[in-house]
Amino acid sequence: MTIDHKLMRWFAKHQGEAAKEADIRRELGISHGTFHQARARLLAAGLLKRRKEGALYVYDLPDEAAAVFGSAGASPPLPKESEAAPAPPALQARAKQASAVEEEQELPDLSGHYANLEEVQDAILALEQDVSFSFDNGDLVVESSDGLHIDTYSVDLRWDGAELELLSRG
């Protein structure tokens, strides 16, 4: 059974419940990176919806996915990999399409002049992609939430603002 199927079954079983990522990962025995990659694929494919409530996220499945993965309180036992029924063709096509889109989508280049570091942060937060960022030894590191893309920028603080220059793409 793929990690996507395991996550879909977990989300179906806990439909509409607020959850911590760490609790989900611990219960399924998966790493942070694996969780983020699979969740990004499912969100991009429209197989999963999420909304924030306070510090937690609430995950919901669209009706079509909930019907397939059993959103009723008592979900059926997980079949062995050899017994697992394939997902319906419509769900398979959406997942493949999302996976292809996710791999092709690079982070936008943020190189340029900014009035201050707050303006740099505002530019990062305005991105349409879910990213994290940090300053490491004077460089700015921006990483996509799925971990597939990491951009590193040199940061030159001047009297008239901050200058970002793209050093590497990963």
C-alpha positions in Angstrom: 0.0 0.0 0.0 1.4 3.4 -0.9 1.9 6.2 1.6 -0.8 8.2 -0.3 -3.3 5.4 0.4 -2.2 5.2 4.0 -2.7 8.9 4.4 -6.0 8.9 2.6 -7.3 6.1 5.0 -6.1 8.0 8.0 -7.8 11.2 6.8 -11.0 9.3 6.1 -11.0 7.8 9.5 -10.3 11.2 11.1 -12.5 13.2 8.7 -13.0 16.8 10.0 -10.9 16.4 13.1 -8.2 18.9 14.0 -4.8 17.1 14.0 -1.1 17.8 14.7 1.2 16.7 11.9 3.5 15.0 14.4 0.6 12.9 15.7 -0.3 11.7 12.2 3.3 10.9 11.4 3.9 9.0 14.6 0.7 7.0 14.1 1.6 6.1 10.5 5.4 5.7 11.2 6.5 8.2 8.5 9.0 11.0 8.3 8.4 14.7 8.1 9.5 14.9 4.5 7.5 11.9 3.4 4.4 13.3 5.0 4.9 16.7 3.3 5.5 15.2 -0.1 2.4 12.9 0.1 0.2 15.7 1.5 1.3 18.1 -1.2 0.4 15.5 -3.9 -3.0 14.8 -2.4 -3.8 18.5 -1.9 -2.7 19.4 -5.5 -4.8 16.5 -6.9 -7.9 17.7 -5.1 -8.0 14.5 -3.1 -7.6 16.3 0.2 -8.8 19.7 1.6 -7.4 21.4 4.7 -8.3 24.4 6.7 -6.5 26.0 9.7 -8.2 26.1 13.1 -6.0 27.9 15.6 -2.6 26.2 15.5 -3.9 22.9 14.0 -5.1 21.8 10.6 -8.4 20.1 9.9 -8.4 17.7 6.9 -11.4 16.8 4.9 -11.8 14.5 1.9 -14.0 15.4 -1.1 -17.2 13.2 -1.3 -15.7 11.0 -4.1 -12.5 10.3 -2.1 -14.4 9.8 1.1 -16.6 7.1 -0.5 -13.5 5.2 -1.8 -11.5 5.4 1.4 -14.4 4.9 3.9 -15.0 8.1 5.9 -17.5 6.4 8.2 -16.3 6.2 11.8 -15.3 2.5 11.7 -13.0 2.2 8.7 -12.4 -1.3 7.3 -9.1 -3.0 8.2 -6.2 -2.2 5.9 -5.8 -4.9 3.3 -2.5 -6.5 2.6 -0.7 -4.9 -0.3 -1.4 -7.8 -2.6 -5.2 -7.5 -1.8 -5.5 -3.8 -2.1 -8.1 -2.6 -4.6 -6.8 0.0 -7.0 -8.2 3.5 -6.7 -10.9 4.4 -9.2 -9.5 5.7 -12.6 -10.7 9.3 -11.9 -8.7 9.4 -8.6 -5.6 7.8 -10.2 -5.6 10.3 -13.1 -5.9 13.3 -10.7 -3.1 11.9 -8.5 -0.8 11.4 -11.5 -1.5 14.9 -12.8 -0.8 16.5 -9.4 2.4 14.5 -9.1 3.6 15.8 -12.5 2.7 19.4 -11.7 4.3 19.3 -8.3 7.6 18.1 -9.7 7.7 20.8 -12.4 6.9 23.7 -10.2 10.0 25.6 -9.1 10.1 28.4 -6.6 10.0 31.9 -8.1 13.2 33.8 -8.1 13.2 36.4 -5.3 16.4 38.1 -6.4 16.3 41.9 -6.2 16.4 45.0 -4.0 14.1 45.3 -0.9 13.7 48.2 1.4 14.3 46.0 4.5 14.2 42.4 5.7 10.5 42.8 6.6 9.8 43.4 2.9 11.8 40.3 2.0 9.6 38.3 4.5 6.4 39.8 3.0 7.6 38.7 -0.5 8.1 35.2 0.7 4.8 35.1 2.5 3.0 36.3 -0.6 4.2 33.3 -2.6 1.4 31.1 -3.9 3.4 28.0 -2.8 3.7 26.8 0.7 7.3 27.4 1.8 9.5 27.7 4.8 12.5 30.0 5.1 15.5 30.6 7.4 18.7 32.6 7.6 21.8 30.5 7.6 25.2 32.1 8.0 24.0 35.3 6.3 22.3 33.4 3.5 18.5 33.1 3.0 17.3 29.6 2.4 13.8 29.1 1.0 12.4 25.6 0.8 9.1 24.3 -0.7 6.9 22.4 1.8 7.3 19.2 -0.1 11.1 19.5 0.1 11.6 19.2 -3.6 12.9 22.7 -4.1 15.5 24.7 -2.1 16.8 28.1 -3.2 19.7 29.8 -1.4 20.2 33.6 -1.7 23.1 35.8 -0.6 21.7 38.7 1.5 23.6 42.0 1.3 22.4 44.5 3.9 23.1 48.0 2.8 22.2 51.5 4.0 19.4 51.6 1.4 17.9 48.2 2.0 18.6 44.5 1.4 19.8 43.0 -1.9 19.1 39.3 -2.6 21.0 37.3 -5.1 20.2 33.7 -6.1 23.2 31.5 -5.3 21.8 28.0 -6.0 18.7 26.1 -6.9 18.0 22.6 -5.6 
